[in-house]
Amino acid sequence: SKRLLRSPNTFAKLSPVPVVSIATNTVSPQHTSSELSSVKRILHTTLLPPSTTNMSAEIDQKLADMDISPLYTSEKDGSDEKGDGTAECPFKTPLKAMKHWGKEPFPTIYVDSKEEGGEKYTIISQAQMKKLAKVFQRDKSKEESRLKKDAEEAERRAKNLEESKKNNDRRRCFSSPSHPSQNQ
């Protein structure tokens, strides 16, 4: 059997490992049911903790519970100040919709349709989405940098204020008439 394992043809005889998607509990179709049950048994006994045996049901439930509503924007009818991203009260710009969502991945973003008489909204183009995602990331980085700088500045001011109070206390202490060195 050692020769068989070392043989270069051994690997060609073995079937490829079944592809298993834990989230959907599906497997690639070219494998037998015994191979699939072996893979599932191995996954459940060695790789996955006992609490994840019902993982696909839990994932499906969590996804159903999540509200991933699309966001709507309209250059004509929208408002970045008063809009809420719904079709009835859209944002004015897609960038505002992204900032409202706050993080990637973004939900589907709809913009004004260019076709007259057709649908009012259409899905934003991938090129525009990619460009705006870069702007969003840049703005987010600038905001984080500004907040960090503001926090450092506030810390520096607090330290300066504390030092100033200590210095004022020392001056009062030496200038007061009740100080022993001034009473003699």
Backbone as a ProteinNet text record, in pm:
[ID]
protein_1_A
[PRIMARY]
SKRLLRSPNTFAKLSPVPVVSIATNTVSPQHTSSELSSVKRILHTTLLPPSTTNMSAEIDQKLADMDISPLYTSEKDGSDEKGDGTAECPFKTPLKAMKHWGKEPFPTIYVDSKEEGGEKYTIISQAQMKKLAKVFQRDKSKEESRLKKDAEEAERRAKNLEESKKNNDRRRCFSSPSHPSQNQ
[TERTIARY]
81.4	0	86.3	209.8	297.1	332.8	350.4	380.4	261.6	144.5	24.2	11.2	42.7	33.8	139.5	256.1	361.8	347.8	263.5	246.5	186	241.5	185.6	44.7	6.8	-127.2	-232.3	-190.9	-286.7	-375.9	-316.2	-394.3	-490.8	-455.3	-545.4	-666.9	-652.2	-763.3	-862.1	-815.1	-902.9	-999.6	-1124	-1221.2	-1195.9	-1227	-1206.4	-1294.7	-1250	-1323.4	-1456	-1563.1	-1692.3	-1691.2	-1754.8	-1766.8	-1892.7	-1875.3	-1987.8	-2007.7	-2130	-2163.9	-2240.6	-2177.6	-2241.3	-2363.5	-2353.9	-2463.7	-2591.5	-2579.2	-2699	-2719.1	-2621	-2628.2	-2642.1	-2567.4	-2569.5	-2430.5	-2423.8	-2295.5	-2293.4	-2171	-2159.9	-2221.4	-2290.3	-2371.6	-2296.1	-2165.9	-2098.8	-2054.8	-2090.4	-2045.2	-2158.9	-2120.7	-2220	-2270.9	-2383.3	-2441.4	-2353.7	-2279.5	-2191	-2075.3	-2022.1	-1916.2	-1968.8	-2088.9	-2147.6	-2176	-2228.8	-2256.3	-2126.4	-2020.5	-1890.4	-1839.3	-1851.2	-1805.6	-1886.7	-2018	-2102	-2066.8	-2045.4	-2010.8	-1878.1	-1780.1	-1650.6	-1666	-1741.5	-1762.4	-1828	-1930.9	-2005.9	-1930.2	-1842.8	-1774.4	-1638.3	-1570.4	-1435.1	-1418.7	-1481.7	-1457.2	-1555.3	-1676	-1778	-1811.2	-1823.6	-1867.5	-2012.3	-2054.4	-2190.8	-2300.2	-2276.8	-2380.6	-2408	-2323.8	-2342.3	-2407.8	-2458.4	-2519.4	-2644.5	-2712.8	-2830.2	-2796.9	-2672.5	-2623.9	-2704.4	-2737.9	-2807.7	-2944.1	-3014.4	-3144.1	-3127.3	-3022.7	-2997.1	-2960.5	-2877	-2836.3	-2957.2	-3039.1	-3158.7	-3250.7	-3265.4	-3351.1	-3292.8	-3161.8	-3098.5	-3108.5	-3091.7	-3105.3	-3248.2	-3345.1	-3484.9	-3517.3	-3451.7	-3476.3	-3411.3	-3307.8	-3237.2	-3321.5	-3320.3	-3392.1	-3291.4	-3283.2	-3191.8	-3276.4	-3343.1	-3427.2	-3339.1	-3379.3	-3301.4	-3312.5	-3214.5	-3216.4	-3244.2	-3324.6	-3364.3	-3304.4	-3262	-3211.3	-3277.5	-3293.2	-3352.5	-3295.7	-3226.8	-3173.8	-3288.4	-3401.8	-3516.3	-3597.1	-3635	-3730.4	-3669.6	-3540.9	-3480.4	-3427.6	-3396.5	-3338.4	-3240.2	-3116.2	-3017	-3041.1	-3113.9	-3141.7	-3267.1	-3372.5	-3500.8	-3531.8	-3456.8	-3484.4	-3453.7	-3521.9	-3495.9	-3458	-3445.6	-3401.8	-3512.4	-3636.7	-3748.2	-3786.1	-3866.3	-3910.5	-3996.1	-4067.8	-4153.1	-4075.3	-3964.6	-3884.3	-3735.7	-3690.9	-3553.9	-3448.5	-3323.4	-3211.3	-3187.3	-3115.2	-3084	-2967.2	-2866.6	-2746.6	-2721.7	-2663.6	-2627.2	-2522.5	-2433.3	-2332	-2397.1	-2502.3	-2574.4	-2639.2	-2691.2	-2749.5	-2642.6	-2522.8	-2412.8	-2373	-2365.7	-2329.4	-2437.7	-2562.6	-2673.6	-2660.7	-2625.3	-2608.8	-2488.2	-2378.6	-2264.2	-2151.5	-2173.1	-2065.1	-2095	-1988.8	-2004.4	-2034.3	-2102.4	-2162.4	-2290.8	-2312.7	-2429.8	-2547.5	-2667.8	-2785.4	-2798.7	-2895.3	-2920.7	-2959.8	-2897	-2927.2	-2992.7	-3106.9	-3180	-3160.5	-3149.4	-3136.7	-3249.7	-3264.2	-3366	-3343.6	-3452.1	-3444.4	-3430.7	-3351.6	-3332	-3439.1	-3514.9	-3619.1	-3746.7	-3802.7	-3927.5	-4045.1	-4139.8	-4261.4	-4244.9	-4124.9	-4101.6	-4097.9	-4018	-3999.9	-3939.8	-3977.6	-3926.2	-3780.4	-3744.8	-3610.1	-3545.6	-3412.7	-3332.8	-3214.1	-3158	-3044.2	-2922.9	-2847.4	-2727.5	-2629.2	-2557.1	-2461.1	-2343.2	-2280.4	-2167	-2051	-2029.3	-1920.3	-1943.2	-2066	-2097.5	-2087.2	-2132.5	-2126.4	-1980.7	-1895.4	-1754.3	-1688.4	-1717.8	-1661.6	-1707.1	-1835.4	-1888.5	-1838.8	-1814.9	-1761.6	-1621.9	-1543	-1410.2	-1421.8	-1514.8	-1537	-1583.5	-1673.9	-1723.7	-1608.4	-1520.5	-1406.7	-1311.4	-1286.7	-1198.1	-1258.4	-1386.6	-1453.5	-1453	-1474.5	-1475.3	-1337.1	-1231.7	-1095	-1064.8	-1106.7	-1086.4	-1158.5	-1280.9	-1359.2	-1293.4	-1244.4	-1176.7	-1049.3	-975.9	-853.9	-885.8	-990.7	-1031.5	-1072.5	-1149.2	-1192	-1072.4	-975.7	-855.7	-777.8	-763.9	-692.2	-765	-899	-977.4	-960.3	-957.8	-940.7	-802	-699.2	-564.1	-555.9	-620.7	-622.2	-693.5	-805.9	-878.9	-794.6	-723	-636.4	-522.5	-465.4	-357.5	-408	-527.4	-585	-611.9	-664.4	-691.8	-561.8	-456.6	-326.4	-271.8	-283.1	-236.9	-316.1	-446.9	-531	-490.7	-465.3	-424	-291.1	-196.2	-66.2	-83.3	-169.5	-195	-254.4	-346.1	-405.5	-300	-210.7	-104.5	-12.3	23.3	110.1	42.6	-85.9	-159.8	-166.7	-186	-189.9	-55	54.6	188.4	210.6	168.9	187.3	109.4	-14.7	-96.3	-33.4	23.1	83.9	202.3	284.7	402.3	369	260.8	228.6	135.1	84.7	-8.8	68.1	11.8	81.6	95.5	20.9	28.3	142	218.1	328.8	435.8	493.1	588.1	708.9	758.3	879.1	850.4	725.9	691.8	648.7	614.1	568.6	686.5	807.3	921.1	986.8
-118.9	0	126	116.1	231.8	269.8	168.3	196.2	264.7	219.6	277.8	425.5	458.2	596.9	683.5	626.3	703.8	712.8	632.3	630.6	761.6	822.1	946.9	930.9	811.5	789.1	778	761.5	748.4	870.7	987.5	1110	1127	1076.5	1086	996.7	886	793.4	844.6	929.5	979.2	1082	1075.6	1175.2	1305.6	1417.3	1544.7	1553.6	1632.3	1650.9	1719.3	1669.5	1734.2	1878	1964.6	2103.6	2114.1	2157.5	2166	2311.2	2356.8	2491.1	2473.8	2512.2	2495.3	2585.7	2704.6	2800.3	2750.1	2685.4	2640	2489.9	2421.6	2277.5	2205.3	2250	2186.1	2136.9	2042.4	1986.5	1975.6	1963.9	1949.7	1817.2	1811.1	1696.9	1572.9	1581.2	1466.5	1361.2	1375.3	1282	1193.9	1074	978.3	1019.4	963.1	999.5	953.8	843.9	799.8	897.7	950.8	1051.1	1175.5	1215.2	1335.7	1318.2	1204.8	1183.4	1176.2	1123	1120.6	1261.9	1345.5	1483.3	1554.6	1538.3	1602.9	1553.4	1422.8	1366.6	1425	1434.9	1491.6	1638	1712	1853	1869.5	1792.8	1809	1756.6	1658.4	1601.7	1663.5	1711.8	1760.1	1909.7	1964.3	2102.9	2199.6	2156.5	2246.6	2214.9	2314.8	2288.5	2240.6	2173.1	2118.2	2222	2344.6	2446.9	2487.4	2446	2488	2380.9	2275.5	2170.7	2220.3	2317.7	2376	2513	2528.2	2656.9	2710.5	2625.9	2676.5	2733.3	2670.1	2722.3	2855.1	2863.8	2987.8	3100.4	3071.3	3172.2	3218.6	3125	3161.8	3251.8	3220	3300.2	3439.5	3449.1	3579.2	3665.1	3603.5	3678.3	3728.1	3645.1	3685.5	3800.7	3800	3904.2	4037.5	4031.4	4154.5	4235.4	4365.9	4454.7	4515.5	4459.9	4510.9	4570	4678.2	4747.1	4827.6	4839.6	4923	5070.3	5148	5291.5	5363.4	5467.6	5541.5	5681.3	5728	5863.8	5927.8	6058.6	6130.8	6271.6	6304	6439.6	6540.7	6497.5	6588.1	6606.4	6496.1	6500.8	6474.6	6438.6	6397.2	6510.8	6477.7	6573.8	6500.1	6548.4	6487.5	6525.3	6634.3	6676.4	6608.3	6599.4	6547.6	6406	6355	6222.6	6110.9	5997.6	5880.4	5758.1	5775.1	5666.4	5578.8	5610.1	5533.1	5589.8	5515.5	5561.8	5688.4	5700.2	5816.6	5939.9	5919.2	6029.7	5998.5	6004.8	5962.8	6065.4	6018.3	6109.2	6177.5	6287	6356.6	6288.2	6242.2	6184.8	6042.3	5959.7	5824.8	5825.2	5924.1	5931.3	5949.9	6030.5	6047.9	5915.6	5839.9	5708.9	5616.2	5621.4	5538.6	5581.2	5711	5761	5726.4	5728.9	5690.5	5543.8	5458	5314.7	5294.5	5365.1	5367.8	5271.2	5162.8	5065.6	4979.7	4918.6	4825.3	4687.7	4603	4618.5	4700	4779	4864	4787	4824.6	4763.3	4815.4	4764.5	4813	4960.2	5040.6	5183.8	5215.1	5280.1	5319.4	5468.7	5504.3	5644.3	5675	5803.4	5842.4	5767.9	5719	5652.2	5757.8	5728	5821.8	5805.9	5697.4	5671.5	5747	5815	5887.9	5790.4	5805.4	5725	5583.4	5541.9	5406.9	5407.4	5321	5313.3	5444.3	5481.3	5604.4	5588.5	5468.1	5443.2	5328.1	5331.6	5223	5201	5081.3	5049.6	5128.9	5179.7	5258	5172.3	5233.4	5158.4	5113.3	5003.8	4951.9	5050.9	5118.7	5215.6	5330.6	5380.5	5489.9	5442.1	5321.5	5265.4	5250.8	5202.6	5184.1	5319.1	5418	5551.5	5611.3	5599.1	5655.2	5578.9	5449.1	5370.3	5420.7	5456.9	5513.4	5647.3	5731.6	5861.3	5839	5743.8	5711.1	5669.9	5580.7	5534.1	5649.3	5735.7	5850	5943.4	5973.8	6060.7	5998.4	5867.3	5796.5	5803.3	5785.8	5794.7	5935.5	6036.1	6175.4	6202.5	6153.9	6175.4	6107	5983	5912.3	5986.1	6037	6112	6241.1	6310.3	6433.4	6406.2	6298.1	6264.5	6229.6	6159.6	6123.7	6250	6341	6466.5	6550.3	6555.2	6629.8	6572	6438.1	6373.3	6404.5	6401.8	6434.2	6580	6668.3	6811	6832.5	6765.1	6777.2	6724.6	6615.9	6559.2	6656.5	6718.1	6815	6936.1	6985.1	7099.4	7065.8	6945.8	6905.1	6897.2	6847.1	6837.5	6977	7068.7	7206.3	7274.8	7251.3	7310.4	7259	7129.5	7069.8	7128.1	7142.8	7201.3	7346.8	7418.8	7558.6	7569.5	7481.9	7482.9	7454.1	7359.4	7327.6	7447.7	7512.4	7630.3	7743.1	7764.8	7869.3	7837.5	7711	7671.1	7697.3	7671.1	7694.4	7844.2	7925.7	8070.9	8126.2	8079.3	8123.9	8084.1	7966.9	7915.1	8003.1	8044.5	8125.8	8273.2	8318.8	8460.8	8491.1	8391.7	8416.1	8461.2	8552.4	8602.5	8497.5	8391	8290.6	8191.3	8211.5	8120.8	8142.2	8033.9	8046.2	8133.7	8130.2	8207.4	8356.7	8395.8	8536.7	8593.2	8508.7	8556.9	8605.9	8561.9	8595.7	8719.7
0	0	0	52.9	51.5	-92	-177.6	-318.2	-384.6	-350.4	-409.9	-372.2	-247.5	-205	-271.9	-300.4	-363	-513.6	-570.8	-715.3	-763.6	-872.9	-922.4	-977.5	-1017.3	-1071.7	-962.3	-839	-729.4	-720.7	-733.1	-721.3	-837.3	-952.3	-1067.6	-1049.1	-973.6	-952.4	-848.4	-758.6	-653.6	-710.4	-664.3	-710	-635.4	-696.4	-626.8	-502.5	-409.8	-284.5	-314.2	-255.3	-277.6	-227.2	-300.1	-258.6	-174.8	-50.7	41.2	80.4	69.3	116.8	246	356.3	486.3	497.9	442.3	456.4	391.1	274.4	205.4	217.5	278.4	297.8	163.9	64.5	-65.9	-100.6	-193.3	-235.6	-386.1	-440.3	-584.6	-628	-742.1	-780.1	-826.5	-858.3	-916.8	-814.8	-688.6	-587.4	-537.9	-491.7	-443.6	-307	-270.1	-141.2	-25.8	-40.6	67.3	85.3	-26.7	-15.8	54.4	18.3	76.7	225.1	262.7	404.6	483.9	422.5	489.8	514.3	412.7	426.6	533.7	533.8	634.4	774.5	788.7	918.6	967.3	877.9	915.1	955.5	877.9	910.3	1046.8	1070.3	1195.1	1315.5	1298.5	1414.1	1440.1	1335.6	1358.4	1336.3	1236.3	1201.9	1266.3	1285.8	1337.3	1482.2	1565.6	1702.3	1701.8	1805.9	1809.9	1789.1	1828	1816.3	1671.9	1576.5	1437.4	1351.3	1411.3	1329.5	1258.9	1315.1	1250.7	1191.8	1147.8	1101	983.6	887.9	769.9	807.2	899.4	942.6	1015.7	1098.5	1171	1075.6	977.3	879.6	800.4	754.7	679.7	762.5	891.2	978.3	997.9	1019.8	1040.5	915.1	798.9	674.1	654.6	691.1	678.3	774	891.4	990.2	952.6	872.3	834.9	737.1	757.2	667	570.8	451.5	350.6	239.7	273.2	176.9	83.4	-42	-133.4	-93.5	-138.7	-113.5	-244.9	-238.4	-357.9	-354.4	-472.5	-486.9	-608.1	-602.3	-713.7	-717.5	-826.7	-843.9	-852.5	-908.3	-926.8	-799.2	-736	-625	-488.1	-482.4	-356.2	-272.1	-148.1	-54.4	35.6	39	127	272.8	296.9	434	489.5	408.8	456.4	408.6	311.9	256.8	354	333.9	417	333.3	202.5	116.4	62.3	93	39.4	-97.4	-171.4	-303.2	-289.2	-178.8	-156.2	-111.2	-42.7	11.3	-11.6	-138	-170.5	-129	-124.2	-107.3	-241.4	-239.6	-363.9	-436.1	-360.8	-422	-373.4	-459.6	-417.3	-305.7	-304.8	-199.5	-62.5	-56.2	70.1	112	15.8	47	105.1	47.9	98.8	240.1	262.2	395	496.6	453	540.3	581.3	486.2	514.9	605.1	576.2	665.8	641	572	551.3	430	380.2	269	326.9	258	125.9	135.2	33.1	27.5	-29.9	8.7	-54	-197.6	-268.3	-403.8	-396.6	-481.1	-483.9	-618.1	-610.3	-730.3	-754.7	-882.4	-924	-1021	-1057.3	-1155.7	-1287	-1343.3	-1473.2	-1581.9	-1682.5	-1793	-1900.9	-1895.1	-1995.2	-1958.1	-2055.5	-2034.4	-2038.7	-1949.8	-1950	-1897.9	-1867.5	-1815.7	-1664	-1610.9	-1466.4	-1414.9	-1292.7	-1234.5	-1190.8	-1143.6	-1092.8	-1168.3	-1171.2	-1226.8	-1133.9	-1137.4	-1050.7	-1097.4	-1003.5	-1033.2	-1113.6	-1205.7	-1288.1	-1201.8	-1243.1	-1167	-1166.4	-1279.6	-1287.3	-1189.4	-1184.7	-1092.9	-948.1	-923.4	-787.9	-742.3	-831.8	-799	-769.6	-852.3	-833.6	-700.4	-671.6	-547	-424.2	-439.6	-327.8	-291.1	-392.1	-365.2	-293.9	-338.8	-273.9	-129.9	-110.8	23.2	114	65.7	145.8	178.1	80	101.1	206.7	193.8	291.9	431.2	435.4	563.6	629.3	548.4	601	651.3	575.8	618.4	749.5	761.7	883.4	1002.8	983.3	1092	1132.8	1033.8	1060.7	1136.7	1095.3	1162.4	1306.4	1328	1463.8	1552.3	1495.8	1571.6	1607.9	1510.5	1534.4	1639	1631.8	1730.4	1870.1	1880	2010.4	2067	1981.7	2026.9	2072	1997.9	2033.1	2166.8	2187.2	2313.7	2429.6	2406.3	2509.7	2542.3	2439.3	2459.1	2537.9	2503	2574.8	2721	2744.6	2883.3	2962.8	2901.2	2968.1	2998.2	2900.3	2920.9	3032.1	3034.3	3138.5	3276.1	3284.6	3412.4	3459	3367.1	3402.1	3445	3376.1	3410.2	3550.4	3585.4	3719.7	3825.8	3798.4	3894.3	3913.5	3802	3810.5	3886.9	3863.8	3936.5	4085.4	4120.1	4261	4326.9	4256.9	4312.1	4333.2	4236.6	4248.4	4368	4384.6	4497.1	4629.6	4629.2	4750.5	4791.9	4697.5	4730	4749	4695.3	4706.8	4823.8	4890.4	5001.3	5124.8	5205	5324.6	5433.5	5426.1	5531.5	5510.6	5404.9	5378.7	5483.4	5541.2	5651.4	5616.6	5497.4	5464.1	5457.3	5437.5	5427.9	5561.7	5657.9	5788.6	5874.7	5852.8	5938.2	5899.5
[MASK]
++++++++++++++++++++++++++++++++++++++++++++++++++++++++++++++++++++++++++++++++++++++++++++++++++++++++++++++++++++++++++++++++++++++++++++++++++++++++++++++++++++++++++++++++++++++++

